[in-house]
């Protein structure tokens, strides 16, 4: 038995508003583009600090290979890739979506390798990269990229 108060034959559209899939998808893709830009800018800043041997990072940390300066260059290059992917996503192409997913994946692995230098921040950046990958892979279809 239906408890609806709507008269028969009238179909109300309860899906209008924010619950609309295309609006939700464009919100996630916009979030991913903005977070890629912010994460990339912060990675460039982190890379510069590591190259300059700043006192911000943990002393006597053991890295997967090489030293803090090498990882500074790696993190800075990953940041530049993320900033480029962010700008490309605002263009709305599928190639930009895949480039953004790739940049976030590579940065996620890079942050896990950099965890000995600055543990809390590297794990936070890893979590942000996972959200970016989720947003672009689930909601980054052709129709939603055109709306961003």
Buried (B, 14 or more C-beta within 10 A) or exposed (E): EEEEEEEEEEEEEEEEEEEEEEBEBBBBBBBBBBBBBBBBBBBBEBBBBBBEEEEEBEEEBEBEEEEBEEBBBBBBBBBBBBBBBBBBBBEBEEEBBBBBBBBBBBBBEBBBBBBBBBEEBBEBBBEBBEBBBBBBBEBBBEEBBEEB
